[in-house]
Amino acid sequence: MGNDPANQLRGQRVIESAGLLSGLADGDPALATQDDEAKNPEHLKFEDVNQEQVPKSYQMDPTVGIAVVNGNYIVQAKLNTDGILVQEPAKDNPDSNLIAWRAGGKTAVIAKLDELPHCDEVRKYIGTPGPTEASSPHSRFDPPLQAAIPPGQ
């Protein structure tokens, strides 16, 4: 699990949605969950590493059973997305990424970023179901922000 405090509880919520943790509260210290029998009935052990190193740890360390990986690192590490156990939903996700700029501050770069989601190539890609959200028209446009991936994938 990444050592980014903002994403640790978020990652544990992904694991909770797979049924491996339960009863997490927003104020819980992320790694303290490991010693809480009620919240961690499977006795999972958590190790935090730099977020960028999670895919490498997952790929190289045979003791890693589940990795919580941000979507951009899944893409960069070329992990097999067929092995995704669970992912954050794109719909109604409070952690979604947005493109925003100040009024009157639209530069050529911002104009291009604003244009890209509306081009035909992206529209076609958005219409292609992602690995676990076949019914969502936005599943490919909103890659998983966190994913618990079983080892060997």
N, C-alpha and C positions, 0 to 999 in steps of 0.2 A: 504494500500500500504506500502511496506517495506520502511524503512528510509535510505536505502542504496542509496546514490546519484547516483551511477553508474547505478542502475537499475530503478530508478524512471521514467526517461524519457522513458526508454525501456518499462516499464509497461504501461505508458500512450500510447505508440505507439500500444500496444496490444489492449487497449481500443479504440484507434482511428480506428484500423482495423475492429472493430465491429460497427463502424459508430457513436459512442457516443461522440467522440472528433474529431476536424478537424483542419488542418493547423498547426500542431506542427512543430517547428523548433528546430534544434539541440541545439541552445544556450538558449532555453527557460528554466527558472527556473521551475522545475517540479511542485511544488505546486502553483506557481503563475498562472498556467493555470486555476485553479479553478475560479478565478475572471474575466477571459477574456471571455466575451460574445460570441465573434466570434469563439474562440477555444473550448468553453465549452457550446454549445447551450442547452444541457440538464440540465445545472446547477448542475453537479455532485459536491459533496463535497469530498475532499480528506483528509484522516487522515493517517499520517505516524506512523508506529510502528516498533519495531525490526522485521526484516525479518522473524525470527524464530517464532514470535508471530502472524503473519498474519493468518495462518490457525485457530488458537485458537480464534482470534477475529472474524473471519468469522463464525466459528461454534457457538460461544457463544453470540455474540452481535446481537440482532434482528434488529438493525438500519443499519447494514452493508448490502448494496444492491448488491455490486459487490466487489470481492476480487481479487487482482492481486497476484498470488502465484507462487513462483519458483517451478519447477517440482520436485526437490528433497523433498521439503516440502509437496507437494501433496502426494507423496508416503509415507513419514513418518507419516503424519496425517491420512492416509487411506481415503482421500477424494474420493467421487464418481466421477470418471472421465467422467461418462455419462453426468454430468452437466456442462462440460466445454463449455463455450460460444464461445471462440476463443482462439487460441494458436499461438505462434510464429512458423513460418515455420522452419523446420529443414534444408531444402535445401537453400544454399546460405546465411546462417545466419552468420553475422560477429561476433556474440557472442557465436558461437559454442565452445564447450570444446574440447581440443586436448590433446593427451598424447605426451610429448616431453621430451627428455633427451639429455645431452651432449654426444658428440662422445666419445666412450670408457667408458661411465659411466653407462652402462646397468647392473643393479643389478638383483638378483633373483626376487625381487618384481616387478621391471620394466618389466622383461621378462614375468612374469605372466600376468601383465596388458596388455602387447602387444599381448599375446597369446589369452586371453579371447574373444576378438571380432571375432576371427577366428574359435572358436570351434563350433561343430555341434549344441549344445544346443542354443547358441547365434544366429547362422545362422537361426535356426528354429524360434526363437523369433523375429528376424528382419523381417522375411517373413510374420509375423502375423500383419495385419493392426492395427494401433492404433485407438483411439476413433474418431478422426476427419480427418485423412489423409488416407482413405481407399486405395487410388491409390499409395501411396508412399511405396516402399519396405523398407525404413529406418524409418518409422514412429514410430515403437515400440523401435528401438534402440536409437533414439533421442527424449527422453521425452520432453514435453513442458517446456520451460525454464520459461515462464510466462503464466498464464492462468487467464482469467476473469471468475469467477464462480458465477452464480446466487445463492442467498441464499437458504438454505434448501436442498442442494445437499449432 
